[in-house]
Amino acid sequence: ASKEMTEAAVLLFYR
Amino acid sequence: KKKLITNFEHLERLSNRSRYVARSCKEIRDRYNEQEDGLYYLTTANGMVYQTFCDMTTAGGGWTLVASVHENSINGRCTVGDRWSSQQGNNLNLPDGDGNWSNRNTFGTAEGATSDDFKNPGYYDIKAEDMSVWHVPNNFPLDHWNLAAILRYHTNNRFLRLYGGNLFQLFKHYPVRYNIGSCSNRGPAVPIVYDHGDRETTRMFYGLKPRKEFEPGFITFRAINNERAAMAICSGVKPIAGCNTEHYCIGGGGYFYPDQCGDFPSFDYDSLGMGQGWS
């Protein structure tokens, strides 16, 4: 995967 | 002097938020008409009070941050910091790994959600209908998350109603466990609405070879690869062929054959960040 992707946290939200 | 007063008033307004009583950001928005993004206190059914980030603006708002998956070391293989797979090594005898997708353990802080893994009681306590996902570059401070995100999207078909109202319940139906099934046993793939980015930018975030295996425009749960390793979420994509999901799905159980274990399992398989091969 791109470096952008691996160096970004994945934030999960609910509604 | 004017600036000092402004700052004080701002802090006073923020501290007033601790008087709200609600179980989700949507309740705060609906009940107290709060429309500003930021940190708020929430209370669980059992009365536990915790603080988290509320996105009050996206698509009408009221989105509660419940978790973040952060990669502290792409070279680590199910080591310290891999809370969303296993911190106990790549181990056939621990098929669930740390089990955090389906337990009530919590960790991290909302403010630190881009610098380390985060999970709060909302993950299992809130009865929700939809999900939103932000990919935010590591270490960005909270007030810049929205602008800094490289990808933001949400679902709008209330799919969580079908799976118990949150990921805790969804992953009871679809355990994130090694050898629980084969590639054809993946969980739901849900269409998404883009808030930043599109199908093409999503496609380009992943390697050349993975792009032939998925369709962008979805969020998918509990994918299983050729080697029977389970992954929790394929963000932005739906696997449709090939079953090499370890290169584009995150989170997982405790064992990946031969050694691709980790929160971002095999995103670094070859030529990390070069846009070639599987990486």
Interface residues (C-beta under 8 A of the other chain):
Chain A: A1 S2 K3 E4 M5 T6 E7 A8 A9 V10 L11 L12 F13 Y14 R15
Chain B: S24 C25 K26 D55 G62 W63 T64 L65 V66 A67 S68 V69 H70 E71 I74 A113 T114 S115 G122 I126 A128 E129 D130 M131 S132 V133 W134 H135 V136 P137 N138 W145 A149 I150 L151 H154 L160 N166 L167 M204 F205 Y206 G207 P210 I233 S235 H247 Y248 I250 F264 F267 D268 L272 G273 G275 S279
